Amino acid sequence: MAESQGIRIAAIGDIHDRWESEDEAALEYLGVDLALFVGDFGNESVEVVRQIANINIPKAAIMGNHDAWYNATDWGISKCPYDRMKEDRVQQQLDLLGDAHVGFGKLDFPELNLSVVGSRPFSWGGSSWKNNRFYRERFGVQSFEESAERIVSAASATQCDTLLFIGHNGPLGMGEGAEDPCGKDWQPIGGDHGDPDFAAAIAQTRQLGKTIPFATFGHMHHTLRHTKEQTRRAIHVDHAGTVYLNAANVPRIVERNGDRFRNFSIVTLHQGLVSQASLLWLNRDFEVASEQVLYQAPRLKFVENAPTLRASHRK
């Protein structure tokens, strides 16, 4: 895509089995340069992951808690509908995605001058370390500190110095209100349910001299359990200017008045900065039925012959 048009990124939130062949066609229609999938494809839905692994658009993905629904917890194991001794659906999903799965890893996109780094895969969120057996056996990780170390190790090995981070759950530090991007909307109401290791990894990656204009995640759905008067805040901007997007607008495919609508969060990067983030709903003909601008950079200006984009702020 021409530099003046920027890099167009689709962030696809919790799919929960709602993915169709039309979704790839919609991404192509939207002119997406990169698709970022933040997990919860379904309850170990191997066939959904297979469809996404086969799309031709450049992509990176991370697994969510539902993607290990019958393997991560004792409760899930007790409810498993298949013989875990004969098949490993968690590993099947990882094998299908291959290098596109960036949990505890990275993927370089030199043609876009950026790399994507994944936080801890299969996250359930929160400040207590969960599913120790699962993480020990699958990844050899036994604490938030070891998890952050794995993420930073991946970030330090990227080919590009401009990084996008993806996680299933977002990082700690975006507010403790129930309506905040990772706020607890269940009893007791309120509290930051973000991942401490994700937050620590971002801070340590900045110390490496890497730039992080954008991070996206899901897990915490946009609808709130304690109120229907508002929805979850989707955007957070930190002190360093990183734009965080909660892309979990669920369900992502709905039917209304005889039409079928699907949503994508579309983010545009201009020369290393996020210029805009919007939630788009497309109808059956891929027409934009609605667009909600979630973020727009303040008074972005291109400076003639300058290598970077400048953001002017009114005081």
C-alpha positions, 0 to 999 in steps of 0.5 A, a space after each residue: 500500500 502507498 505510504 500516504 495511505 498508511 498500513 491498514 490492520 484488522 484486529 479480529 476479536 473473540 470469534 467464538 466459532 463465528 468465522 465464515 469464508 465470507 470473512 476472508 473475502 471481506 478482509 480482501 475487500 477492505 484492503 487489509 495489509 495485516 490481520 491480527 487474531 487475538 484468540 478464542 476461536 472457539 472451544 478448541 475449534 480445530 476447524 475454525 483455526 484451520 480456516 483462519 490458518 488457510 487465509 492468504 492475507 498476512 496474519 498473526 494470531 494468539 490463542 485464548 483461554 477457550 482454545 484450551 477449554 478442555 485442557 487447561 483446567 481440571 473442570 475443563 478436563 472433566 467435561 472434555 467431549 473427546 479422548 484426550 489420550 488419543 488426540 491433542 486439539 491444543 497442539 493441533 491448533 498450534 500446528 495449523 497456525 505454525 509461525 502465524 501463532 506468536 504466543 511467546 514469540 514473534 513474526 517479522 513483516 519487513 515489507 511493512 517495516 514492523 514485527 508482531 510480538 505475542 504475549 502469553 497465549 491461552 490467558 484467562 486474565 488477572 493478577 493470580 497465576 492460573 493453570 500452572 500445570 498447563 503452562 509448565 507442561 506446554 511451555 516450561 513457564 511457572 510464573 508471571 516473571 518467567 512469562 514476561 522473560 519469554 515475551 521480552 526474549 521474543 521482542 529482543 529478536 525482532 527484525 524490525 524496531 517498530 513492534 505491534 503487541 497482541 495478546 488474548 487478555 490485555 495488560 495490567 494498568 488500563 484502569 480498575 473500573 468495570 467499564 475499563 478495557 480489562 475491568 472486572 464486570 462481575 462480583 465484586 464489581 471493579 478491579 483491573 483484570 489485566 495481565 501483569 506479565 504483558 504489562 511488564 514485557 511492554 515496559 521492558 521492551 521499551 527499554 530495549 529501544 523498540 517502539 510500540 505504537 499499537 497493542 490489541 487483545 480481547 477476552 473481556 467482551 464489549 457487553 457488560 454483565 452489570 449494566 446494559 446502559 453502556 459498553 466496555 471502553 475499547 481504547 486506552 492510550 498510555 503515557 508513551 503514546 501506545 494505543 491499546 484496542 480491546 477488539 472483543 466485540 461479541 458476537 462478531 457476526 449477527 443477523 438483523 432484518 434479513 441481513 447478515 453483519 460482521 465486524 472488524 476493528 480497523 487500525 491505520 498506521 501512518 509512519 509508525 503512529 496510529 492515526 485512526 481506529 474504527 469498528 466497522 460492521 459490514 453487511 452481506 454485500 461488504 458495504 459498511 453498514 456502520 463505522 464507529 471511530 474509536 480513536 483518532 490521533 490529535 491533529 496528525 500532520 505530514 511534514 513535507 520531506 520528513 521521515 516521521 509523522 508528527 502529532 500536534 496537541 493543543 495545550 
